[in-house]
Amino acid sequence: MSYGTRLLPAVPTRSVMRNDCPQSETDTSACGLPTLTYLSPQGTPVFDVAVFGSLFLTLFVIMDPPGITPIFLGLTAGRPARTQKRMAFQAVCVAGGVIAVFGLLGHQILDYLHVSVPALMIAGGLLLLLIALDLLTGKTDEPTQTKDVNVALVPLGMPLLAGPGAIVSVILAVQKADSMATQVSVWVAILAIHVVLWLTMRYSLLIIRLIKDGGVVLVTRLAGMMLSAIAVQQIINGITQVVQGA
Protein backbone atom coordinates (compact mmCIF):
# COMPACT_ATOMS: atom_id res chain seq x y z
CA MET A 1 0.00 0.00 0.00
CA SER A 2 1.43 3.40 -0.89
CA TYR A 3 0.50 6.86 0.36
CA GLY A 4 2.71 8.91 -1.94
CA THR A 5 5.42 11.32 -0.96
CA ARG A 6 3.48 13.31 1.67
CA LEU A 7 3.81 10.60 4.31
CA LEU A 8 5.69 10.85 7.59
CA PRO A 9 8.87 8.74 7.89
CA ALA A 10 6.89 5.82 9.31
CA VAL A 11 3.16 5.14 9.00
CA PRO A 12 1.06 2.09 9.94
CA THR A 13 0.00 0.15 6.91
CA ARG A 14 -1.66 -3.11 7.90
CA SER A 15 -2.85 -5.21 10.80
CA VAL A 16 -3.06 -8.95 10.21
CA MET A 17 -3.25 -12.13 12.25
CA ARG A 18 -0.26 -14.44 12.19
CA ASN A 19 -1.41 -18.04 12.00
CA ASP A 20 1.68 -19.50 10.38
CA CYS A 21 3.44 -20.45 13.62
CA PRO A 22 4.34 -24.08 14.32
CA GLN A 23 2.44 -25.80 17.09
CA SER A 24 5.69 -26.84 18.76
CA GLU A 25 6.75 -23.27 19.41
CA THR A 26 7.33 -22.81 23.14
CA ASP A 27 8.84 -19.35 23.44
CA THR A 28 6.85 -16.15 23.73
CA SER A 29 6.30 -14.79 20.22
CA ALA A 30 3.97 -12.72 18.13
CA CYS A 31 2.04 -15.79 16.96
CA GLY A 32 -1.69 -15.25 17.03
CA LEU A 33 -1.32 -11.56 17.83
CA PRO A 34 -2.25 -8.67 15.54
CA THR A 35 0.87 -7.64 13.65
CA LEU A 36 1.11 -3.89 13.05
CA THR A 37 3.90 -3.02 10.63
CA TYR A 38 5.26 0.45 9.97
CA LEU A 39 6.55 1.34 6.52
CA SER A 40 8.99 3.96 5.32
CA PRO A 41 7.95 6.43 2.56
CA GLN A 42 9.55 4.00 0.10
CA GLY A 43 7.18 1.24 1.26
CA THR A 44 9.85 -0.77 3.12
CA PRO A 45 8.80 -2.25 6.50
CA VAL A 46 10.83 -0.67 9.31
CA PHE A 47 9.11 -1.78 12.54
CA ASP A 48 6.91 -4.62 13.78
CA VAL A 49 4.91 -3.70 16.88
CA ALA A 50 3.95 -7.30 17.72
CA VAL A 51 7.56 -8.49 17.69
CA PHE A 52 8.61 -5.53 19.83
CA GLY A 53 5.81 -6.04 22.35
CA SER A 54 6.36 -9.78 22.56
CA LEU A 55 10.09 -9.59 23.27
CA PHE A 56 9.73 -6.59 25.59
CA LEU A 57 7.14 -8.37 27.73
CA THR A 58 9.21 -11.54 27.76
CA LEU A 59 12.32 -9.70 28.95
CA PHE A 60 10.28 -7.67 31.44
CA VAL A 61 9.03 -10.87 33.07
CA ILE A 62 12.46 -12.51 33.05
CA MET A 63 14.59 -9.52 34.11
CA ASP A 64 11.86 -8.29 36.50
CA PRO A 65 12.62 -4.56 37.03
CA PRO A 66 10.35 -4.27 40.13
CA GLY A 67 11.84 -7.40 41.68
CA ILE A 68 15.41 -6.22 41.17
CA THR A 69 14.86 -3.18 43.41
CA PRO A 70 15.37 -4.86 46.84
CA ILE A 71 18.29 -6.88 45.49
CA PHE A 72 19.95 -3.74 44.14
CA LEU A 73 19.42 -1.93 47.45
CA GLY A 74 20.79 -4.90 49.38
CA LEU A 75 23.92 -5.27 47.25
CA THR A 76 24.73 -1.56 47.23
CA ALA A 77 23.86 -0.82 50.86
CA GLY A 78 26.42 1.32 52.69
CA ARG A 79 27.74 3.04 49.60
CA PRO A 80 27.33 6.77 48.83
CA ALA A 81 24.30 7.74 46.77
CA ARG A 82 26.48 8.90 43.89
CA THR A 83 28.24 5.53 43.82
CA GLN A 84 24.92 3.69 43.86
CA LYS A 85 23.65 5.74 40.92
CA ARG A 86 26.82 5.01 38.99
CA MET A 87 26.55 1.31 39.76
CA ALA A 88 22.95 1.26 38.52
CA PHE A 89 24.10 2.70 35.19
CA GLN A 90 27.09 0.35 35.01
CA ALA A 91 24.94 -2.70 35.74
CA VAL A 92 22.57 -1.82 32.90
CA CYS A 93 25.50 -1.21 30.53
CA VAL A 94 27.07 -4.55 31.46
CA ALA A 95 23.78 -6.40 31.02
CA GLY A 96 23.13 -4.67 27.70
CA GLY A 97 26.62 -5.48 26.45
CA VAL A 98 26.37 -9.15 27.42
CA ILE A 99 22.92 -9.53 25.86
CA ALA A 100 24.03 -7.74 22.68
CA VAL A 101 27.05 -10.02 22.30
CA PHE A 102 24.99 -13.16 22.82
CA GLY A 103 22.28 -11.82 20.53
CA LEU A 104 24.80 -11.46 17.73
CA LEU A 105 27.11 -14.40 18.47
CA GLY A 106 25.21 -16.53 20.99
CA HIS A 107 25.02 -19.77 19.08
CA GLN A 108 28.63 -19.52 17.93
CA ILE A 109 29.88 -18.86 21.47
CA LEU A 110 27.97 -21.74 23.06
CA ASP A 111 28.89 -24.15 20.25
CA TYR A 112 32.57 -23.17 20.44
CA LEU A 113 32.67 -23.74 24.20
CA HIS A 114 30.55 -26.90 23.89
CA VAL A 115 28.17 -25.45 26.49
CA SER A 116 24.47 -26.24 26.45
CA VAL A 117 21.72 -23.86 27.57
CA PRO A 118 20.80 -26.04 30.61
CA ALA A 119 24.45 -25.98 31.73
CA LEU A 120 24.42 -22.20 31.46
CA MET A 121 21.27 -22.04 33.58
CA ILE A 122 22.68 -24.34 36.29
CA ALA A 123 25.98 -22.44 36.48
CA GLY A 124 24.17 -19.11 36.76
CA GLY A 125 21.91 -20.51 39.46
CA LEU A 126 24.85 -21.74 41.54
CA LEU A 127 26.53 -18.34 41.31
CA LEU A 128 23.35 -16.58 42.41
CA LEU A 129 22.93 -19.02 45.30
CA LEU A 130 26.38 -18.22 46.68
CA ILE A 131 25.62 -14.50 46.57
CA ALA A 132 22.21 -15.05 48.18
CA LEU A 133 23.81 -16.92 51.09
CA ASP A 134 26.11 -13.94 51.71
CA LEU A 135 23.10 -11.61 51.84
CA LEU A 136 21.17 -13.91 54.18
CA THR A 137 24.06 -14.40 56.61
CA GLY A 138 25.00 -10.72 56.63
CA LYS A 139 28.50 -11.22 55.31
CA THR A 140 28.05 -8.33 52.92
CA ASP A 141 27.80 -6.01 55.95
CA GLU A 142 31.29 -6.86 57.12
CA PRO A 143 34.13 -4.43 56.25
CA THR A 144 35.97 -6.90 54.09
CA GLN A 145 37.44 -6.59 50.63
CA THR A 146 34.02 -7.34 49.11
CA LYS A 147 33.15 -3.69 49.76
CA ASP A 148 35.64 -2.79 47.05
CA VAL A 149 34.12 -5.18 44.53
CA ASN A 150 31.96 -3.57 41.89
CA VAL A 151 28.70 -5.51 42.20
CA ALA A 152 27.49 -3.74 39.06
CA LEU A 153 29.54 -6.29 37.12
CA VAL A 154 28.74 -9.44 39.14
CA PRO A 155 26.07 -10.23 40.16
CA LEU A 156 23.93 -7.27 39.06
CA GLY A 157 25.03 -7.00 35.43
CA MET A 158 25.39 -10.75 35.09
CA PRO A 159 23.80 -13.12 35.94
CA LEU A 160 20.98 -11.18 37.65
CA LEU A 161 20.02 -8.95 34.72
CA ALA A 162 21.71 -10.72 31.83
CA GLY A 163 20.86 -14.20 33.05
CA PRO A 164 20.42 -17.41 31.07
CA GLY A 165 16.70 -16.79 30.54
CA ALA A 166 17.22 -13.35 29.04
CA ILE A 167 20.18 -14.52 26.96
CA VAL A 168 18.28 -17.49 25.51
CA SER A 169 15.22 -15.34 24.76
CA VAL A 170 17.34 -12.82 22.86
CA ILE A 171 19.21 -15.53 20.97
CA LEU A 172 15.92 -17.06 19.81
CA ALA A 173 14.40 -13.67 18.95
CA VAL A 174 17.38 -12.63 16.85
CA GLN A 175 17.44 -16.01 15.14
CA LYS A 176 13.76 -15.73 14.18
CA ALA A 177 14.05 -12.11 12.97
CA ASP A 178 14.19 -12.70 9.22
CA SER A 179 13.59 -9.14 8.00
CA MET A 180 14.84 -5.64 8.63
CA ALA A 181 11.58 -4.69 10.39
CA THR A 182 11.75 -7.57 12.85
CA GLN A 183 15.48 -7.02 13.47
CA VAL A 184 14.84 -3.36 14.30
CA SER A 185 11.93 -4.34 16.54
CA VAL A 186 14.04 -6.87 18.45
CA TRP A 187 16.89 -4.46 19.16
CA VAL A 188 14.54 -1.61 20.09
CA ALA A 189 12.84 -3.94 22.58
CA ILE A 190 16.22 -4.84 24.08
CA LEU A 191 17.12 -1.15 24.40
CA ALA A 192 13.73 -0.28 25.91
CA ILE A 193 13.90 -2.91 28.66
CA HIS A 194 17.36 -1.72 29.69
CA VAL A 195 16.11 1.87 29.93
CA VAL A 196 13.31 0.62 32.20
CA LEU A 197 15.84 -1.28 34.33
CA TRP A 198 18.04 1.78 34.72
CA LEU A 199 15.12 4.02 35.70
CA THR A 200 13.92 1.44 38.23
CA MET A 201 17.28 1.11 39.98
CA ARG A 202 18.11 4.80 39.65
CA TYR A 203 14.99 5.97 41.45
CA SER A 204 14.86 3.07 43.90
CA LEU A 205 17.45 5.06 45.87
CA LEU A 206 14.62 7.28 47.07
CA ILE A 207 13.42 4.32 49.15
CA ILE A 208 16.60 4.47 51.25
CA ARG A 209 15.63 7.90 52.57
CA LEU A 210 12.41 6.44 53.91
CA ILE A 211 13.47 3.09 55.38
CA LYS A 212 16.75 4.24 57.03
CA ASP A 213 19.49 1.82 58.18
CA GLY A 214 17.20 -0.69 59.89
CA GLY A 215 15.07 -0.94 56.79
CA VAL A 216 18.14 -1.48 54.63
CA VAL A 217 19.11 -4.49 56.76
CA LEU A 218 15.60 -5.88 56.40
CA VAL A 219 15.66 -5.31 52.63
CA THR A 220 19.06 -7.02 52.44
CA ARG A 221 17.73 -10.15 54.14
CA LEU A 222 14.62 -10.09 51.95
CA ALA A 223 16.83 -9.74 48.88
CA GLY A 224 18.85 -12.76 49.97
CA MET A 225 15.72 -14.85 50.38
CA MET A 226 14.34 -13.80 47.00
CA LEU A 227 17.67 -14.31 45.29
CA SER A 228 18.08 -17.79 46.78
CA ALA A 229 14.62 -18.76 45.50
CA ILE A 230 15.48 -17.44 42.03
CA ALA A 231 18.76 -19.37 42.09
CA VAL A 232 17.16 -22.66 43.16
CA GLN A 233 14.42 -22.32 40.55
CA GLN A 234 17.02 -21.63 37.87
CA ILE A 235 18.97 -24.74 38.87
CA ILE A 236 15.77 -26.82 38.84
CA ASN A 237 14.90 -25.54 35.36
CA GLY A 238 18.35 -26.44 34.09
CA ILE A 239 18.24 -29.94 35.58
CA THR A 240 14.72 -30.46 34.19
CA GLN A 241 15.89 -29.58 30.69
CA VAL A 242 18.84 -31.97 31.04
CA VAL A 243 16.52 -34.81 32.12
CA GLN A 244 14.02 -34.09 29.35
CA GLY A 245 16.77 -34.01 26.76
CA ALA A 246 18.31 -37.29 27.92
Buried (B, 14 or more C-beta within 10 A) or exposed (E): EEEEEEBEEBEEBEEEEBEEEEEEEEEBBBBEBEBBBBBBBEEEBBBBBBBBBBBBEBBBEBBBBEBBBBBBBBBBBEBEEEEBBBBBEBBBBBBBBBBBBBBEEBEEBBEEEEEBBBBBBBBBBBBBBEBBBBBBEEEBBEEEEEEEEBBBBBBBBBBBBBBBBBBBBBBBBBEBBEBBBBBBBBBBBBEBBBEBBBEBBBEBBEBBEEEEEEEBBEBBBBBBBBBBEBBBEBBEBBBEBBEEEE
